[in-house]
Amino acid sequence: MIYSNNEWSPLKRILIGSATNAHWPVKCPIFRKQEQTTLWKNTPVPSGSVSKEIINEANEDLENFSNILKSLDIIVERPTNLNFSEFDGMYNYCPRDRILIVGDKIIDAPMLYSTRKKEIDAVSHLFSNDIISCNDPEVIFDAANVCRIGKDILYLVSDSGNIKGAEWLSKILQDHNIHVLDNIYKGFHIDSTISVVREGLVVINADRINKKNLPDILKDWDIIYINGEDIVPQSFVNYPYASKYIALNFLTVNPNLVICDPNQTVLRKQLEGKKVETIGVNLRHSRTLGGGHHCVTLDLERD
């Protein structure tokens, strides 16, 4: 069964990614464009196969994450392995980027990096439902541009998601309200900017959102604002594919429990002050590979 319509209902079944055969695209022109656009100038944008040491450590952490979820009686699925260097692909590390699940609908996201589209081959065995694809080449969005709040969908317009993506989604999800966020953050995904804990409680990246550009749907919610000074930056190897704000990228297991970076003492204290328990799980390469606890998972079934 596939069913997940929000970010907080009790988790029953989940997909956790894998770093096996991770590879940075060499020929993809959109990916390589980062060499001109990146704000990080100290080291070059990575290219080619990821080192075995990084892959092994990342997989060790993902396996530990998997075991913790299993101990919470959650069914854990894993992707099959692909040889990403063969087709200049990327990785299975962040399934959240690739597939969007809304209710029982499975949506094949028309991703910014076309070289990542083949990642669906590693997870398609999990889906018996028809997969909805987009045939319009002008529509671009990663699944992680979307935050699900029941019948309301927050859609971040950014470098990885255009307005045509929101328009297409509104046709596919006619029983949902699509809220277009085009005045917040022009980077990539939404889940290091708006992280929903449960209905009525959200963690907000205060360096990107304030009361002026806070989405209307969240204005009556209880808000935990976290700014850059509150974050303990995680280390990375050679190049930070994710910013320090990946610290706000956590997985909600149920309305009273989240799994997050163990080092984020301010975030954890604020959550615990709202009666939300936190479990710290280390992902040593969340910045190196560009994925925190929400990114490296895809909830397949929530109550």
Residue pairs with C-beta under 8 A, 6 or more apart in sequence:
1 13
1 301
2 101
2 104
2 106
2 126
2 127
2 128
2 129
2 300
2 301
3 101
3 103
3 104
3 301
3 302
4 101
4 102
4 103
4 148
4 299
4 300
4 301
4 302
5 102
5 103
5 148
5 150
5 151
5 302
6 148
6 149
6 150
6 196
6 199
6 302
7 147
7 148
7 149
7 196
7 252
7 299
8 196
8 197
8 198
8 199
8 252
8 254
8 255
8 302
9 254
9 255
9 302
9 303
10 253
10 254
10 255
10 302
10 303
11 69
11 72
11 74
11 252
11 253
11 254
11 299
11 301
11 302
12 74
12 75
12 301
12 302
12 303
13 74
13 75
13 76
13 77
13 299
13 300
13 301
14 69
14 74
14 75
14 76
14 77
14 297
14 298
14 299
14 300
14 301
15 76
15 77
15 78
15 79
15 95
15 123
15 126
15 297
15 298
15 299
15 300
16 62
16 65
16 66
16 69
16 76
16 77
16 78
16 95
16 296
16 297
17 62
17 79
17 91
17 92
17 93
17 94
17 95
17 291
17 295
17 296
17 297
18 59
18 62
18 78
18 79
18 81
18 91
18 92
18 93
19 50
19 54
19 55
19 58
19 59
19 62
19 91
19 92
19 93
19 285
19 289
20 55
20 59
20 81
20 92
21 49
21 55
21 81
21 82
21 83
21 84
21 85
21 91
22 49
22 50
22 54
22 55
22 58
22 84
22 90
22 91
22 92
22 93
22 289
23 48
23 49
23 50
23 84
23 85
23 88
23 89
23 90
23 91
24 31
24 45
24 46
24 47
24 48
24 49
24 50
24 90
25 31
25 32
25 47
25 88
25 89
25 90
25 113
25 115
26 32
26 47
26 48
26 88
27 88
28 88
28 113
28 114
28 115
30 112
30 113
30 114
31 90
31 113
31 115
32 45
32 47
34 45
35 44
35 45
38 45
40 239
40 240
43 238
43 239
44 239
45 239
46 238
46 239
46 241
48 85
49 85
50 91
50 289
51 237
54 237
54 285
54 288
54 289
57 284
57 285
58 93
58 283
58 284
58 285
58 288
58 289
61 281
61 282
61 283
61 284
61 285
62 283
62 296
64 281
64 282
65 259
65 281
65 283
65 293
65 296
66 76
66 78
68 259
68 279
68 281
69 76
69 253
69 259
70 76
72 253
72 257
74 253
75 301
77 126
77 300
79 92
79 95
79 119
79 122
79 123
80 121
80 122
80 123
80 125
81 92
81 122
82 89
82 92
82 118
82 119
82 121
82 122
84 90
84 91
87 115
87 118
88 115
89 115
89 116
89 118
89 119
90 113
90 115
90 116
90 119
91 119
91 289
92 119
92 122
92 123
93 289
93 290
93 291
93 295
93 296
94 144
94 289
94 290
94 291
94 295
94 296
95 119
95 123
95 296
95 297
95 298
96 143
96 144
96 191
96 291
96 294
96 295
96 296
96 297
96 298
97 109
97 111
97 116
97 142
97 143
97 144
97 189
97 295
98 109
98 111
98 116
98 119
98 120
98 123
98 142
98 143
98 298
99 106
99 107
99 108
99 109
99 120
99 123
99 143
99 298
100 106
100 107
100 109
100 143
100 146
101 107
101 298
101 299
101 300
102 146
102 148
102 153
102 173
102 176
104 129
105 129
105 132
105 172
105 173
106 127
106 129
106 130
106 131
106 132
107 131
107 132
107 143
107 169
107 172
108 120
108 131
108 132
108 133
108 134
109 141
109 142
109 143
110 133
110 134
110 136
110 139
110 140
110 141
110 165
111 117
111 140
111 141
111 142
111 160
112 140
112 141
112 142
112 159
112 160
112 161
120 131
123 298
124 131
126 300
132 172
134 168
136 164
136 168
138 162
138 164
139 162
139 164
139 165
139 167
139 168
140 160
140 161
140 162
140 164
140 165
141 155
141 160
141 161
141 162
141 165
141 166
141 169
142 160
142 161
142 188
142 189
144 160
144 188
144 189
144 190
144 191
144 295
145 155
145 156
145 157
145 158
145 160
145 161
145 165
145 188
145 189
145 190
146 153
146 154
146 155
146 156
146 169
146 190
147 153
147 154
147 156
147 190
147 191
147 194
147 196
148 154
149 196
149 199
149 217
150 199
151 175
151 176
151 177
152 176
152 177
152 179
152 217
153 169
153 173
153 176
153 177
153 178
153 179
154 179
154 181
154 190
154 194
154 215
154 217
155 161
155 165
155 166
155 169
155 178
155 179
155 180
155 181
156 181
156 184
156 185
156 189
156 190
156 193
157 163
157 166
157 180
157 181
157 182
158 185
158 186
158 187
158 188
158 189
159 186
159 187
159 188
160 188
160 189
163 180
163 182
166 178
166 180
169 178
170 176
170 178
179 215
179 216
179 217
181 190
181 215
183 213
184 193
184 208
184 209
184 213
185 193
185 205
185 208
185 209
187 243
189 295
191 248
191 249
191 292
191 294
191 295
192 205
192 242
192 243
192 245
192 246
192 247
192 248
192 249
192 292
193 204
193 205
193 208
193 209
193 245
193 248
194 202
194 203
194 204
194 205
194 209
194 215
194 218
195 202
195 203
195 204
195 248
195 249
195 250
195 294
196 202
196 203
196 252
197 203
197 224
197 252
197 255
197 258
197 271
197 274
197 276
198 252
198 255
198 256
198 276
199 255
200 221
200 222
201 221
201 222
201 223
201 224
201 274
201 276
202 218
202 221
202 222
202 223
202 224
203 223
203 224
203 226
203 248
203 250
203 267
203 270
203 271
204 214
204 218
204 223
204 224
204 225
204 226
205 226
205 227
205 245
205 248
206 225
206 226
206 227
207 227
207 228
207 245
214 223
222 274
224 267
224 270
224 271
224 274
226 248
226 266
226 267
226 270
228 244
228 245
230 266
230 267
231 244
231 245
231 247
231 248
231 264
231 266
231 267
232 247
232 261
232 263
232 264
232 265
233 244
233 247
234 244
234 246
234 247
234 261
234 263
234 284
234 286
234 287
235 284
235 287
236 285
236 287
236 288
237 285
237 288
238 288
239 288
240 287
240 288
241 287
241 288
241 289
241 290
242 286
242 287
242 289
242 290
242 291
242 292
243 287
244 287
246 261
246 286
246 287
246 290
246 291
246 292
246 295
247 260
247 261
247 263
247 264
247 267
247 292
248 267
248 292
249 286
249 291
249 292
249 293
249 294
249 295
250 258
250 259
250 260
250 261
250 267
250 292
250 293
250 294
251 258
251 259
251 260
251 293
251 294
251 297
252 258
253 259
253 279
255 276
256 275
256 276
256 277
257 276
257 277
257 278
257 279
258 271
258 276
258 277
258 278
258 279
259 278
259 279
259 280
259 281
259 293
260 267
260 268
260 271
260 278
260 279
260 280
260 281
260 293
261 267
261 280
261 281
261 282
261 283
261 286
261 292
261 293
262 280
262 281
262 282
263 280
267 278
268 278
268 280
271 277
271 278
272 278
281 293
283 291
283 292
283 293
283 296
286 292
286 295
286 296
